Every structure is written in C-alpha cells, then in structure tokens.
Amino acid sequence: MVEAGRAILAEQGIEGFTLAAVCERAGVSIGSVYSRVDSIDGLFLAIHEHVMEELDARTVEIGALASRDDLSTDELIETVVDGVCRQFADHDGELRAFILRAAVDVHVRDLGVAHAARLASAFVEALRPRATDFPHDDPESAIRAAFQIVFDTLSWDTAFGRAFAANAPPSGALRERLSRLCILMLRSR
C-alpha cells in the first residue's frame, strides 16, 4: 500500500493522491487501507516517513565522503553536490508533494526542516576536512552557504519545475552548474 501510494504521488502528485487511486493501484479495498491507517493523511505520513528514512540513509553516505582521500578537492565538491542532487532527482515526485504539503502542514514542514538540517550537516561534514583549501576567513560558513544555495535551488526546482525558473538550464545541466558554482564559491575569495 505504501509503495502504491508512493507511485501515485510520484506520477500524479498530491492532486491524484486519493484513497480510491491508491486502492486501485495496490489492488486492495478501502477497508483494507483503513485497517492499516486511519485516513488518507495517515497514509501520506506513512509514505513521508518511509521516504525520509531512505533519504536519511543516503544523507549518511554523503557525510562519509569526507574520507575520500582519492578525490581532489574539486572532485569531492562535485561528488557531494551530486549526492544532494541525486536525492532530489530520485525522489522528485514524492518530494514535490512533500514540499507543497509542507506549506500548509506544520508537521510535514517540521519533518522536512529536520531532514534538511541533517543533510546540511552531512554536506559540511563531507567538506570540512578540505577547509584549508577554501580561502575564506570562516570556511565552514562558506560551506554552509554553498549547501543552502544547492538545497534552495533544488527545492524550488522540485516544487515548481524548470518552466517556473528564470533562466533555467536544461535538466541535465543543473547539477553541473550547481557543482561549478560551489567550486567557485568555495575555492575563490
């Protein structure tokens, strides 16, 4: 049922996320759904929790990139930015629904803020060992600012799509542009 709900969110967005649609996709009755969750909101929150657990596992992997001595500093920045971009790309439909719902649901917003904080910490953790390569008075603040630019750009892009952004690059180029921007931001004074 959770997988059916995830598929509906990914394909049809929050607008198509109904009990009838989930039941049809899962091949179960509405009574079967209500035996597991108390409402469509309960199912949404179960899906949200499931996706956040997946994202948190991938967030730990981003933080672990700090040990990648085989990468140059620029390559490490690219790899870290790529890890964040992949989180958004691999869960685009679900994250769109979560972001849009967070605008009106304080619980979903609080969970999203908590995940964003963990992701920011992993980003900083991954790049902190290279702080001496960043010619800034406060390299950690520069890393946090780079994360915020990446996160805000991806959140905006996920929530509203390329057509909504001014001067949006083609879909494949956004990751590359964000990596280049972070390299320039962190490696230049």
N, C-alpha and C positions, 0 to 999 in steps of 0.2 A: 504494500500500500504506500509506503514512504517512497519507494522507487517510482511508482506510478505518479505520485504527486510531484516528485522532482521533475519527471519528464513533462508533465503538464506545465509546471512553472517555467521550465526551460524553453518549451515550444510555444506556449500561448500566453505566458506572463500571468500576472496577478489577475488580469481580467478573465482569463479562461480557467482559473483555478476554482472549480466548483466541486461539490461532493459528487454530483452526477458524472462529471468528467473523470474524476479520479476513480470512481467505482467502475465506470465503463472500461477505463484503461487497465485497471487491476483485475477486472473480471469478478468483482465481489458485489455483494448487496450493500445498500446503505446501512442496514442493520449490522453487518459485519464491521463496517467502519466505526459505527457508534459503540461497538463492543470493545474497541481499542482506544478511541479518543472521544472526547465529549462534544467536539464541534469541528467545523472546518478550521477554526482558529487553532484548535489543539493540534490538528494535523499539520497546519502551517508551521507551528512552533516545533513540532517533532522533526519536520524536514529541515528547518532552520538549524536546530541542534545537530542533526546529522551532518549537514554541510559544514558547519563551523568546526566540528571535530576533525573533518577531513582537512580543512584549511589550517587548523592549528598544527596538525601533524606536518604539513608542508612548511609551515612557518618555522618549526624547529629545524627543519632541513636548511632553511635559509640562514639561520643563526650559525649552524655548523659549518657554513662555508668559510668561516674565519680561519679554519685550519688548512685551507687550500694554499699551501706554500708553492705549489706548482704553477700558480697563475700570477701574471703580472698584476700590478695594482689596477690598471685599466681593465684587464680581463676579469678581475674579481668584481669590479663595479658592474661591468656588463652582466656577469653571471648573477649577481644579487638582484639587479633590476629585472633581469629576465625571470627570476624566480617569482618576484612580485607580479609581473605581467602575466605569467602563466596561471597564477591563482585566479586572476580576474578572467582570463580567456577561457580557462577550463570550466568555469562555473558562471559564465556570462548571464545566462537566463535566470538562474536562481538568484544570483547577486543583484540583478536588476530588480527582481521582485522584492528582495530584502531591503534594498536601498529605498525604493519607492514606499514600501510599507513603513520604514523607519521614520518617514516624515510625519506619520500620524500615530505611530505606536511606540510609546516610550520604552517598553520592554525590548522590542526588537532593536531600537536605536541604542539602548544601553549595552546590549549584547554585541552589536556591531562596533561600538566605541571600544569595548573591551578587547575585541579581536584586533582592531586597528592598533591599539596600544601594544599588544603582543607582537604584531607584525613590525611596528616601528622599532621595538626593542631588538628584534631579530636582525633587522636591517642595520641598526647601529652596531650590534654585537659582531656582525659579519665584517664590517668595515673598520671598526675601531683599531684592530691590530695594524692597520696601514695608516693610522693618523699622522705619522711623521712624514708621509708622502703628500699630505694636504697642507699647503702653505697658508693656514688660517690661524688667527690668534686662538680660536676655540674650534678645533676640528670636529668635536662631537656635535656642536651646534650646527656646523655646516652639513654634517651627515644627516642630522635630523631634518634640516631644511630640504635637503635633496629628497629624503623619503617623503616629506609632505607634498612636494611637487609631484612626485611619481604617484602617490596614493590619491591625491585630489584629482589629477588628470585622469587616472584610470576609473575612479568612482564616477566622475562626470561622464566619461565616455560610456561606461557601462549603463548608467541610469538613463541617459538620453540619446546615445548613439552618435555616430560620426556626423550625420546630417545636421545635428544641432550645434556642433562646434564650429567656431570661426576658424578658417584656415586649417581644417583637419587634414592630416596626412592620410594617404591610403592606409587601410587597416594594417597591413604588414609593416608599415614604416613607423608606426607609433612607438613600438618597443625600441627600435633602433634610435629614434630621436630622443626618447627618454634616457637611454644609456649615454648617448653623446652629451646630452645636457648635464647629466650627473657628473660625467668625467670632466667636462669643462668647469662646472661649478666647484667640484672638489679639488681639482688639480691646479686651478688658477687662483691667483689672488685678486 
